[in-house]
Amino acid sequence: MEGPKDSANRAATGNVALRPWASLLIRDFSLIWVSSVLVSTCAQIRNVTNLYQVYHLSGSSFQLGLTGFFQALPHVVFGLFAGVLADAFDRKKVILCTHFLHLIPSLALGFLTMTGAIQVWHIYLFSLMTAFIEVFSWPARAAIVPSLVPPSHLMNAITLTTMILQSSFLVGPAIAGLLIDHAGVAPTYFISASLFIPAIFAVLAMRSSGKPQGERRRVSLGSMIEGIEFIWAQRIILSLFLLDFGVTLVGFYRPILPIFASDVFKVGATGLGALYGAPAAGSLLGSASVLMVGDVRRKGALAIIAALFFAAGLVLLGVSKWFWMAVVAVVVLGFMDSLSVAIRRTVVQFLAPDAMRGRAASLITVFAQSTNALGALLAGSAAQLWGAPNALVLGGIVCVLIIIGIHRAIPQLWRYRSR
């Protein structure tokens, strides 16, 4: 009987087409995948609970934006350093260490809430701590994947990781909303902490080594500079990063979704969970589309088209008069964002050698989280000044102008074809 390894070998030699779930038949990849899903689900439960609690305690749109800023700031400050560590140390041990540390913020916030001592600054502090832990976890998780699957499975593994992780963005917010409404905020934090236990055991069960290939690399400023030079030399990657930076900067809508749930549509925490889960539903649809269609050669053109539809989704959310209409708009936003993520991650993993994968993955995070941090502040400030709906309509218009500007400045992005 043919096993998963035999199927992988046949696929590598071109004798069989990959099934959509092919990488999940490889034991160690499936374990790291399960671990990542659990960790991501926990993070989403905790993040939605953070935002709900901040708005409940303060009633301030600006402080909602500030919460998103603190969740993103460590990624910007320490992202490149985390990538260097992922290229220098055993990636499996780095992942295990971050999983254990993730227990602290959830348990601490649960106890503070249970005792009634919780204040907004506590949430800011532990949001910073959570993001600091995650900034070291993500590059190691991303960099270990290519060593767990054959080259023929790489795109399949990346798309599956993106797709399945997005399911946690769908399930996590929905669970958070239901738990907050029916159990309370403190139990929600404790339940999120419990998800890390099976995630830790999944990583421990892996047989593959997490050590990077080649000789031991030093952690130094020069290593960080090498990562930046690599991205700068790969101009298509750089142009994709710049497109994502510009679009997300003026279209980061997630931190102000509690305003739509509480003030615009008055649907409570359960409705908030639906709004936060809708982008994940769109992302799952987008990733499923990528798996079904297969490789797309015109990746640059697809990135630009997806960005334009993202801008349209922002405007649709801003002008929505009914809750279902807002949910549809956020599904569109998630769908288009998933296409951009699939293009960016696939191009980076194909172009980066193993010695550079941690730094390349961390640079993706730095670019993304830099825009999230600035976009969260911009979204909160704009919602405070003009109201959340008007802020999103204006953001969609500015988004289109940015896309046109990048297209004119870097015309080769539209013409780019992958081999």
C-alpha positions in Angstrom: 0.0 0.0 0.0 1.3 3.5 -0.9 1.9 5.8 2.1 2.1 9.6 2.3 5.9 9.6 1.7 5.5 7.6 -1.5 2.8 10.0 -2.7 5.1 12.9 -1.9 8.0 11.3 -3.9 5.8 10.7 -6.9 4.5 14.2 -6.8 8.0 15.5 -6.6 8.9 13.7 -9.8 5.8 15.0 -11.5 4.0 11.6 -11.7 0.9 12.6 -9.8 -1.1 15.7 -9.2 -1.3 17.1 -5.7 -4.5 16.8 -3.9 -5.7 19.9 -2.0 -4.9 18.3 1.4 -1.6 16.6 0.3 0.7 18.3 2.8 -1.6 17.3 5.7 -0.7 13.6 4.9 2.9 14.4 6.1 3.0 13.8 9.8 5.2 16.6 11.1 3.5 19.2 8.9 0.1 18.2 10.2 1.3 18.5 13.8 2.7 22.0 13.3 -0.5 22.9 11.5 -2.7 21.7 14.4 -0.5 23.6 16.8 -0.7 26.8 14.8 -4.5 26.6 14.4 -4.9 26.2 18.2 -2.5 29.1 19.0 -4.2 31.3 16.4 -7.6 30.5 17.8 -6.5 31.4 21.3 -5.0 34.7 20.1 -8.2 35.7 18.3 -10.3 34.9 21.3 -8.0 37.0 23.5 -7.7 39.9 21.0 -11.4 40.3 20.5 -11.9 40.1 24.3 -9.3 42.8 24.7 -11.0 45.1 22.3 -14.5 44.4 23.7 -13.2 45.1 27.3 -11.4 48.3 26.3 -14.5 49.8 24.7 -16.6 48.6 27.6 -14.3 50.2 30.1 -13.5 53.4 28.3 -16.1 54.0 25.6 -13.4 55.7 23.5 -12.8 55.1 19.8 -9.3 56.4 20.1 -8.4 53.9 22.9 -9.7 51.1 20.7 -7.2 52.3 18.0 -4.5 52.5 20.7 -5.2 48.9 21.7 -4.6 47.8 18.1 -1.4 49.9 18.1 0.0 48.1 21.2 -0.9 44.7 19.7 1.2 45.6 16.6 4.1 47.7 18.0 6.5 44.8 19.1 6.3 43.3 15.6 7.6 46.6 14.2 10.3 47.1 16.8 11.6 43.5 17.2 10.4 41.8 14.0 13.8 41.8 12.2 15.6 40.5 15.4 13.1 37.7 15.7 13.8 36.6 12.1 17.5 36.5 12.9 16.9 34.2 15.9 14.7 31.9 13.7 17.7 31.6 11.3 20.2 31.0 14.1 18.5 28.7 16.6 16.4 25.5 16.6 13.0 26.7 15.3 11.2 23.9 17.1 12.5 25.0 20.5 11.7 28.6 19.8 8.1 27.6 19.0 7.8 25.6 22.2 9.1 28.5 24.3 6.7 31.0 22.9 3.7 28.6 23.4 4.6 28.3 27.1 4.9 32.1 27.5 1.6 32.7 25.8 -0.1 31.2 28.9 0.9 34.2 31.0 -1.2 37.1 29.5 -4.4 35.1 29.2 -4.2 33.8 32.8 -3.2 37.3 34.2 -6.1 39.1 32.4 -8.5 36.4 33.6 -7.5 36.8 37.2 -7.5 40.7 37.0 -11.0 40.6 35.5 -12.3 38.0 38.0 -11.1 40.1 40.9 -12.5 43.4 39.4 -9.1 45.0 39.4 -8.8 45.2 35.6 -8.1 48.6 34.1 -7.4 49.7 30.5 -3.7 50.0 31.1 -3.6 46.3 32.2 -4.9 45.4 28.8 -2.4 47.6 27.0 0.4 46.0 29.0 -0.5 42.4 28.3 -1.3 43.2 24.7 2.3 44.4 24.4 3.5 41.2 26.1 1.3 39.0 23.8 2.6 40.7 20.7 6.2 40.5 21.9 5.8 36.7 22.3 4.1 36.3 18.9 6.8 38.3 17.2 9.3 35.5 18.0 6.8 32.7 17.3 5.7 33.6 13.8 9.1 33.6 11.9 10.0 30.3 13.4 6.7 28.7 12.5 6.9 30.1 8.9 10.5 29.1 8.4 10.1 25.5 9.6 7.4 24.6 7.1 9.7 24.3 4.0 11.8 21.8 5.9 8.8 19.6 6.7 7.5 19.1 3.1 9.1 18.4 -0.3 9.6 21.3 -2.7 6.6 20.0 -4.8 4.3 20.5 -1.8 5.6 24.0 -0.7 2.8 26.1 -2.4 0.2 23.6 -1.2 1.6 23.7 2.4 1.7 27.6 2.4 -1.9 27.9 1.1 -3.2 25.2 3.5 -1.5 27.0 6.4 -3.0 30.3 5.3 -6.4 28.8 4.7 -6.6 26.7 7.9 -5.2 29.4 10.1 -7.9 31.7 8.8 -10.5 29.3 10.1 -9.3 30.3 13.6 -10.0 33.9 12.7 -13.6 32.7 11.9 -14.0 30.4 14.9 -12.1 32.5 17.5 -14.1 35.7 17.3 -17.4 33.8 17.2 -16.3 31.8 20.3 -15.2 35.0 22.0 -18.6 36.7 21.4 -20.6 33.7 22.7 -18.4 33.2 25.7 -18.5 36.9 26.7 -22.3 37.1 26.4 -23.0 33.8 28.1 -20.0 33.1 30.5 -18.4 36.4 31.0 -15.0 38.0 30.2 -12.9 36.3 32.8 -13.8 32.7 31.8 -13.2 33.7 28.2 -9.6 34.5 29.0 -9.2 31.2 30.9 -10.6 29.2 28.1 -8.3 30.8 25.6 -5.3 29.9 27.8 -6.4 26.2 27.9 -6.0 25.9 24.1 -2.2 26.2 24.4 -1.9 22.9 26.2 -2.7 20.7 23.2 -0.7 23.1 21.0 2.4 22.4 23.1 1.9 18.6 23.0 1.6 18.8 19.2 5.0 20.4 18.8 6.6 18.0 21.3 5.3 15.1 19.1 7.2 16.3 16.0 10.1 14.0 15.0 11.8 16.5 12.6 14.6 18.7 13.9 14.0 22.4 13.9 17.6 23.3 13.3 18.3 25.5 10.3 20.4 24.0 7.5 24.1 24.8 7.2 26.5 26.1 9.8 25.4 28.0 12.9 24.7 31.6 12.3 25.5 34.5 14.6 22.9 36.9 15.9 24.1 40.3 14.8 23.2 43.6 13.2 24.8 42.4 10.0 22.3 39.5 9.8 19.4 41.9 10.1 20.9 44.1 7.4 21.3 41.0 5.1 17.5 40.4 5.4 16.7 44.0 4.4 19.2 43.8 1.5 17.6 40.6 0.3 14.1 42.2 0.1 15.5 45.3 -1.5 17.2 43.3 -4.2 13.9 41.4 -4.9 12.0 44.3 -6.3 8.8 42.4 -7.0 8.6 41.4 -3.4 9.4 45.0 -2.4 6.6 46.3 -4.6 4.1 43.8 -3.1 5.1 44.9 0.4 4.7 48.6 -0.5 1.2 47.9 -2.0 0.2 46.1 1.1 1.6 48.9 3.3 -0.3 51.7 1.5 -3.6 49.9 1.3 -3.6 48.7 4.9 -2.5 52.1 6.2 -5.7 53.7 5.2 -8.0 50.7 5.3 -7.3 49.0 8.6 -10.9 48.5 9.7 -10.7 45.8 12.4 -10.1 48.1 15.5 -13.2 50.1 14.9 -15.6 47.1 14.3 -16.8 47.4 18.0 -18.3 50.8 17.0 -20.4 49.2 14.3 -21.5 46.4 16.6 -22.3 48.7 19.6 -23.4 52.0 18.1 -24.3 51.6 14.5 -26.1 48.2 14.4 -26.5 47.6 18.2 -25.9 43.9 18.0 -23.9 43.3 21.1 -20.9 41.0 21.6 -22.4 38.2 19.6 -22.7 40.5 16.6 -19.2 41.8 17.2 -18.0 38.2 17.0 -19.8 37.8 13.7 -18.2 40.9 12.3 -14.7 39.7 13.4 -15.4 36.3 12.1 -16.6 37.5 8.7 -13.1 38.4 7.3 -12.0 34.8 8.1 -14.9 33.4 6.2 -13.9 35.5 3.2 -10.3 34.4 3.7 -11.3 30.8 3.7 -13.2 31.3 0.4 -10.2 33.1 -1.1 -7.7 30.5 0.0 -10.0 27.7 -1.3 -10.2 29.5 -4.6 -6.4 29.5 -4.8 -6.2 25.8 -4.0 -8.8 25.0 -6.7 -7.4 27.3 -9.4 -3.8 26.3 -8.7 -0.8 28.5 -9.6 -1.5 31.9 -11.1 1.2 33.3 -13.2 0.0 36.9 -13.3 0.5 37.4 -9.5 1.3 41.1 -9.8 -1.9 41.9 -11.7 -3.9 39.8 -9.3 -2.4 41.7 -6.3 -3.5 45.0 -7.8 -7.0 43.8 -8.7 -7.4 42.4 -5.2 -6.4 45.8 -3.7 -9.0 47.6 -5.8 -11.7 45.3 -4.7 -10.5 45.7 -1.1 -11.0 49.4 -1.4 -14.6 48.8 -2.7 -15.2 46.6 0.3 -14.2 49.5 2.6 -16.7 51.8 1.0 -19.5 49.1 1.1 -18.9 48.7 4.8 -19.0 52.4 5.4 -22.3 52.9 3.6 -24.0 49.8 5.0 -27.5 50.4 6.3 -28.2 46.9 7.5 -26.1 44.4 9.6 -26.1 41.7 7.0 -24.8 44.2 4.4 -21.9 45.0 6.7 -21.1 41.3 7.2 -21.0 40.8 3.4 -18.7 43.8 3.0 -16.3 42.4 5.6 -16.4 39.0 3.9 -15.3 40.7 0.7 -12.4 42.4 2.6 -11.3 39.1 4.0 -11.5 37.4 0.5 -9.3 40.0 -1.1 -6.8 40.2 1.8 -6.3 36.4 1.6 -5.4 36.7 -2.1 -2.7 39.3 -1.2 -1.4 37.2 1.6 -1.1 34.0 -0.6 0.8 35.9 -3.3 3.2 37.6 -0.9 4.0 34.5 1.2 4.4 32.2 -1.8 6.7 34.6 -3.7 8.9 35.1 -0.6 9.2 31.3 0.3 10.1 30.5 -3.3 12.7 33.2 -3.6 14.3 32.9 -0.2 16.9 30.2 0.6 16.6 28.3 3.9 19.3 30.4 5.5 17.1 33.5 4.9 13.6 32.2 5.5 13.3 33.4 9.1 14.3 36.9 8.2 12.2 36.9 5.1 9.1 35.8 7.1 9.9 38.4 9.8 10.0 41.1 7.2 6.5 40.2 6.0 5.4 40.6 9.6 7.3 43.9 10.1 5.6 45.4 7.0 2.2 44.1 8.0 2.4 45.0 11.6 3.9 48.5 10.9 0.8 49.3 8.8 -1.5 47.7 11.4 0.0 49.8 14.2 -0.2 53.1 12.2 -3.5 52.1 10.6 -5.0 51.3 14.0 -4.2 54.8 15.2 -5.4 56.4 12.0 -8.6 54.4 12.0 -9.3 55.3 15.7 -8.6 59.0 15.1 -10.6 59.2 11.9 -13.6 57.4 13.6 -13.3 59.9 16.5 -13.4 62.9 14.1 -15.9 61.9 11.4 -17.5 58.7 12.7 -16.7 55.2 11.8 -18.8 54.9 8.6 -17.5 58.1 7.1 -13.9 57.2 8.0 -14.1 54.0 6.0 -15.6 55.6 3.0 -12.8 58.2 3.0 -10.3 55.4 3.5 -11.6 53.5 0.5 -11.3 56.5 -1.8 -7.7 57.2 -0.6 -6.9 53.5 -1.0 -7.8 53.7 -4.7 -5.5 56.7 -5.1 -2.6 54.9 -3.5 -3.1 51.8 -5.7 -3.0 54.1 -8.8 0.1 55.8 -7.6 2.0 52.5 -6.9 0.9 51.1 -10.3 2.3 54.2 -12.1 5.5 54.3 -10.0 6.2 50.5 -10.3 4.6 49.4 -13.7 6.5 46.2 -13.7 4.3 44.8 -10.9 1.4 44.6 -13.3 3.5 42.8 -15.9 5.1 40.4 -13.5 4.7 36.7 -14.3 6.0 33.9 -12.1 7.8 31.0 -13.7 
